[in-house]
Amino acid sequence: MPTYCVIGTNRGLGLEFVRQLAASPDNIVIATVRPDADRTDLEKVASPTTHILECDTASVQSVHIFSNQVARNVLNGADGPSTTKIDYLIVNAGVNGSPKDQDSLALNPVLLSEQIAVNVVGPAKVLEFLVDRKALSPSVRVINMSSGLGSLALSADMSPRKSVGYSLSKAALNMLTVHQGHDIRARGLAQAVVIAMDPGWVKTRMGGEGALLEPDVSIAGMLKVLHGLKDEDNVSFYTSDGARKPW
Ligand SMILES: NC(=O)c1ccc[n+]([C@@H]2O[C@H](COP(=O)([O-])OP(=O)(O)OC[C@H]3O[C@@H](n4cnc5c(N)ncnc54)[C@H](OP(=O)(O)O)[C@@H]3O)[C@@H](O)[C@H]2O)c1
């Protein structure tokens, strides 16, 4: 049974990931929520092999507790060591607190810090602690949920420019992806593949009603990319329709 771990799943894209993955009885799904999140929608789509755990990616301590719980309670079970490992890790949780019209000459440092904490430090610690707990398969596939706004190449020609703090945080997440893809292999996970993903502009609370894509279309596309990843795709930036995105 393939084991999936999706971070940030009570609504939006994360919820749709769980809905599609939990529809197959062959999948083990580890789905995380913040401690005080409303789990109503998630519990409706969860299967008997879905494990809902708490993880606030803005808190290093919370991510640490989560990684310990995964290793002890889900992967190893109550009766000692098992060979179960996470095959697919989708680090989806993210925030966009940037006012759309804020530019780089009026950065709000508090908002930027919050976005760096959730969009960069959180994904870094999720992977770090799961590697430390030996919770990942040697050929684990990891998606860091980025954004087109994180692309330096595309941003150079973007007009009007928007959401500066968010785009800074997603550009940093892209760079984190480059480092993680190399570092994880150096730690013995020799066939691991780490990519950044742009889900497209999707109708969620973050994307808004005017967005172009329905969540089911974006998620189906991302799962197709995820399942098709080859070892040589390590350290790349994809869109949900399977195209490569420039860094
Ligand atoms: N929708 C789009 O068009 C779009 C485009 C490009 C990139 N993205 C990226 O795709 C990802 C998902 O976006 P979305 O559209 O589904 O956004 P969303 O509707 O705002 O959902 C965000 C999810 O992240 C969770 N989250 C936020 N802060 C968290 C934290 N500190 N710890 C754990 N979970 C946290 C939220 O949980 P709570 O309910 O507890 O807040 C929620 O489940 C994000 O990384 C976003 O940047 C989205």
The ligand as an SDF file (V2000), in Angstrom:
LIG
                    3D

 48 52  0  0  0  0  0  0  0  0999 V2000
   -5.0840   28.4770   -4.7850 N   0  0  0  0  0  0  0  0  0  0  0  0
   -4.1850   28.9530   -5.6170 C   0  0  0  0  0  0  0  0  0  0  0  0
   -4.5290   29.5400   -6.6680 O   0  0  0  0  0  0  0  0  0  0  0  0
   -2.7140   28.7660   -5.3560 C   0  0  0  0  0  0  0  0  0  0  0  0
   -1.8100   29.2270   -6.3350 C   0  0  0  0  0  0  0  0  0  0  0  0
   -0.4510   29.0480   -6.1420 C   0  0  0  0  0  0  0  0  0  0  0  0
   -0.0020   28.3990   -5.0010 C   0  0  0  0  0  0  0  0  0  0  0  0
   -0.8950   27.9570   -4.0520 N   0  0  0  0  0  0  0  0  0  0  0  0
   -0.3360   27.2660   -2.8830 C   0  0  0  0  0  0  0  0  0  0  0  0
   -1.0460   26.0590   -2.6660 O   0  0  0  0  0  0  0  0  0  0  0  0
   -1.0710   25.7520   -1.2560 C   0  0  0  0  0  0  0  0  0  0  0  0
   -2.5100   25.5210   -0.8180 C   0  0  0  0  0  0  0  0  0  0  0  0
   -3.2280   26.7040   -1.1110 O   0  0  0  0  0  0  0  0  0  0  0  0
   -4.8110   26.7830   -1.0350 P   0  0  0  0  0  0  0  0  0  0  0  0
   -5.2460   27.5210   -2.2400 O   0  0  0  0  0  0  0  0  0  0  0  0
   -5.4050   25.4750   -0.7140 O   0  0  0  0  0  0  0  0  0  0  0  0
   -4.9350   27.7900    0.2050 O   0  0  0  0  0  0  0  0  0  0  0  0
   -6.0480   27.8810    1.3540 P   0  0  0  0  0  0  0  0  0  0  0  0
   -7.3700   27.6000    0.7670 O   0  0  0  0  0  0  0  0  0  0  0  0
   -5.8170   29.1930    1.9890 O   0  0  0  0  0  0  0  0  0  0  0  0
   -5.6230   26.6890    2.3410 O   0  0  0  0  0  0  0  0  0  0  0  0
   -4.3960   26.7750    3.0080 C   0  0  0  0  0  0  0  0  0  0  0  0
   -4.2020   25.5280    3.8430 C   0  0  0  0  0  0  0  0  0  0  0  0
   -2.9460   25.6630    4.5160 O   0  0  0  0  0  0  0  0  0  0  0  0
   -3.1890   25.4880    5.9050 C   0  0  0  0  0  0  0  0  0  0  0  0
   -2.2590   26.2470    6.7290 N   0  0  0  0  0  0  0  0  0  0  0  0
   -2.0460   27.5790    6.7470 C   0  0  0  0  0  0  0  0  0  0  0  0
   -1.1340   27.8880    7.6830 N   0  0  0  0  0  0  0  0  0  0  0  0
   -0.7690   26.7230    8.2630 C   0  0  0  0  0  0  0  0  0  0  0  0
    0.1240   26.3780    9.3010 C   0  0  0  0  0  0  0  0  0  0  0  0
    0.8270   27.3040    9.9660 N   0  0  0  0  0  0  0  0  0  0  0  0
    0.2440   25.0710    9.6390 N   0  0  0  0  0  0  0  0  0  0  0  0
   -0.4590   24.1310    8.9950 C   0  0  0  0  0  0  0  0  0  0  0  0
   -1.3430   24.3830    8.0270 N   0  0  0  0  0  0  0  0  0  0  0  0
   -1.4880   25.6710    7.6570 C   0  0  0  0  0  0  0  0  0  0  0  0
   -4.6110   25.9980    6.1190 C   0  0  0  0  0  0  0  0  0  0  0  0
   -5.1060   25.5430    7.3760 O   0  0  0  0  0  0  0  0  0  0  0  0
   -6.0560   26.5110    8.3030 P   0  0  0  0  0  0  0  0  0  0  0  0
   -7.4630   26.3230    7.8250 O   0  0  0  0  0  0  0  0  0  0  0  0
   -5.8240   25.9940    9.6790 O   0  0  0  0  0  0  0  0  0  0  0  0
   -5.5870   27.9210    8.1070 O   0  0  0  0  0  0  0  0  0  0  0  0
   -5.2810   25.3720    4.9080 C   0  0  0  0  0  0  0  0  0  0  0  0
   -5.5440   24.0110    5.1280 O   0  0  0  0  0  0  0  0  0  0  0  0
   -0.3920   26.9310   -0.5640 C   0  0  0  0  0  0  0  0  0  0  0  0
    0.9500   26.6130   -0.3040 O   0  0  0  0  0  0  0  0  0  0  0  0
   -0.4730   28.0490   -1.5870 C   0  0  0  0  0  0  0  0  0  0  0  0
    0.5320   29.0000   -1.4250 O   0  0  0  0  0  0  0  0  0  0  0  0
   -2.2320   28.1250   -4.2080 C   0  0  0  0  0  0  0  0  0  0  0  0
  1  2  1  0
  2  3  2  0
  2  4  1  0
  4  5  1  0
  4 48  2  0
  5  6  2  0
  6  7  1  0
  7  8  2  0
  8  9  1  0
  8 48  1  0
  9 10  1  0
  9 46  1  0
 10 11  1  0
 11 12  1  0
 11 44  1  0
 12 13  1  0
 13 14  1  0
 14 15  2  0
 14 16  1  0
 14 17  1  0
 17 18  1  0
 18 19  2  0
 18 20  1  0
 18 21  1  0
 21 22  1  0
 22 23  1  0
 23 24  1  0
 23 42  1  0
 24 25  1  0
 25 26  1  0
 25 36  1  0
 26 27  1  0
 26 35  1  0
 27 28  2  0
 28 29  1  0
 29 30  1  0
 29 35  2  0
 30 31  1  0
 30 32  2  0
 32 33  1  0
 33 34  2  0
 34 35  1  0
 36 37  1  0
 36 42  1  0
 37 38  1  0
 38 39  2  0
 38 40  1  0
 38 41  1  0
 42 43  1  0
 44 45  1  0
 44 46  1  0
 46 47  1  0
M  CHG  2   8   1  16  -1
M  END
$$$$
